[in-house]
Each structure stands twice: as structure tokens, then as C-alpha cells.
Amino acid sequence: MSQSKIQQRSSDSAQELGDETFMSASELLNYVKQTEMAKASRDVGSSTDKAREELIKLLLQPVIVTPEKIAEIKRRVLGQLRTAAVKGDKEVLVMRFPNALCTDKGRALNNSETDWPGTLIGRPLQAFEFWRDHLKPQGYGLKAMIVDWPQGMPGDIGFFLTWDDAKR
């Protein structure tokens, strides 16, 4: 699916994109596991690149959103939030994705530019819109940041849901 079609869907059907799912825990674990295994082997470059390409393809594909899907996402996120809050945490990683899912490879985000969400494509864009439409009104913040720096360059991006009772 082309980037322009994804962006057009963003403007044409904000409801659908705003309700997009976050990366599931199993998808995240699988991606991290494949990346770590590739780094441990002699064939680091091609295995890591292959896992990354597969993840990018997956995260560029929109998920069909239904009321049931929205409820499922909310249940999953609520479970993550409860687990983190019980531990005393004030944030939880809800999505990690390659910087290729930003039109500028994460430059605007890394430079704290206010319009950085406009660089998102695919599911990361949909996850941002889900936070904006469903979680932000409930008092949750979103912290987005580069979470790894391979060879000194921006790598994966993480979305963290944040909360702090003192700020409410």
C-alpha cells in the first residue's frame, strides 16, 4: 500500500485509523527475539534486515477496525496499564517500531518538533490517533522517543503511555 493511500485514509477515515491496534505483545516479542538472535549470529546484517522488512510490511497494513476490535485493544492496553501501575511504574511501552515508519526516519521526533506525528505512517499513525481519540481524553500521555541507536543513528521508536496522579 502506498504512503499516499495511507495518508489519504488518515484524512478520509480518521475514525477507522484512530481506532487502530497497537503492536501486540507477541508481535513485539517476536520482533525483538528475531533481532537479538540475528545479532548473536555471524549473519547479523541479512537476518536483522529480513526481520525488520517483515515487520515494516506488517505495520504498513491497516487492521480492519470494528467495535469488537476497539474493545479488544482497550482491554489489552488496560491490562498493560494495570500491570505497570501495580509495580509503581508511571509509563509503559505499548508499541515499538522501525523508524522507517516515519517519513523522515524519526528526525522530527528526535528533534522534538511539534509536528512529528505528521511523519507517521501505517499502524504507528493509527496508534497515535487511537491514543489521541481514546486515551488522551482519559488523562494518559504519550511519550514517543528513539529507543535504540544502531551505529549512532536513530533506530526503533517506542510509544510509551504515561500517567501521573500529581498532574491530574
N, C-alpha and C positions, 0 to 999 in steps of 0.2 A: 504494500500500500504506500503510495507516495506521501511525502511530507505535506504537500499542499492539500491532499484529500483529508488527512488527519486534522490539519489546521482548519479546513473548511467545516469539518464535522464539529470542531470545537465551537465555531460561531453559529452553525446551523442547529446544532442539537446539544446545547450546553447541559440540558437535563441528563441526556444519556452519558456524556463524558463526565459530568460532575459526579455520577454515581459509580464510577469505575472502581474496580477492586484494587487493593494493594497487592503487592507480590506476596504470595502465600509463604508461610514459614518453610514448607517443603521445597518450594522453588528457590528460596534464598539459600537454604542449607545445601541443596544440590549444586547451585552455582558456586558457593564458597568451597564445597568439597572438591568439585572438579578443578577449581583454580588452585587449591592447595596441593592436590595430587599432581597437577601439571608442573607446579613449581618444584616439587620434590624429584621429579624425573629429569632425565637428560634432555627430553624433548619439550622443554618448557614453552618455547615460543608457539609451536603449532598446536599443542593441546590447549593451552590457555586461550589462544586466538579462536580455536574452534568452539570452546565453551562460551566464550564471550559473544561470538557471532550468533550462536543458537539462542542465547538469552536475549540479544538485541532483537532478533526476529520475533521471538515470543512476545516481548514487551511492546513491539510495534503493532501487534494485533489487538484490536479492541475486543473487549468482552461484552457479550450481549447482556444488557442490564435489565433486570426485572425487579419487581418489588421483593421477590424472594432473594435475589442476589444482593440487594441493598441490605436486607435483614441479616443475611449471612455475613456480609462484610462488617456490619455493626457488631454482631456477636463476636466475631474473631478479634476485632480491634478492642472491644470491651474486655475480652479475656486477657489480651496483652497488657492493657492498661491496669487491670486489677492485679495481675501478677507483679508488675513493676511497682505499683503503689504499695503493695504489701511488703515489698523489700525496702521501701523507703526511697525508691527512685523518683525523680521528677521528670524523667523523659524515657521514651522507649523508641528503639529503631523499628520503623514499620515498613520501610522499603529501602532497598539498596539496588542501584542500577548503574550500568556503564555510562560514562559521560557522553557517549555517542548519542544518547537520547536527549541531548541538549543541542540545539542548532549551532551553538558556539563552543561545544565541548566543555561547558562549565565555566567559561571565562567570566560571564556576568555574575554568576553566583559567587565565584571566588573573589570577585571584586566588590561584593555586597551592593551591586546595583539594584535599585528598587524594582526594575522591570525584568529581573531574572526569570520569573515564572513564564514570561512570554517566549523563552527559548526552549521550553519543554515540549516534547512530542510523545506520542503514544501513551502508554499506561502511566508514565510519570506525570504527564499533563492531567490525565484523568484522576490520578491520586491526589494531585494538588487541588483540583476542583472539588473532589469529594471532601477533602479537609475544609475547604473554603465554604462549601454549601451545608455540610452536615456537622462538622466538628468544631470549627471556629465559633459558630454561634453558641456552642455549649461551653466555651471558655478554654478550649485547647489551642495551644500554639503549635506552630510548625517551624522547626529549625531544619534548614537544609544546609548541607556542607559537604565538601570533598572529604571522603573518609580514607582514601589511600593515595599515595603519591609515588607511583612506579617511576623509577629513574628521575625523580624530581619533578615530574609532570603531573597535572591533575588526573586522577583516575576515577574510581567509582564515587558516586554521590549517594549520600544517605539522607533519608527523610526521618526526622525524629518528631514524634508528638511530645509536647511538653505541657506541663501543668504546674501550677504553684498556688497553693491556697492563699498565700500572702498577697498575691496580685489580683485576686478576685474581689 
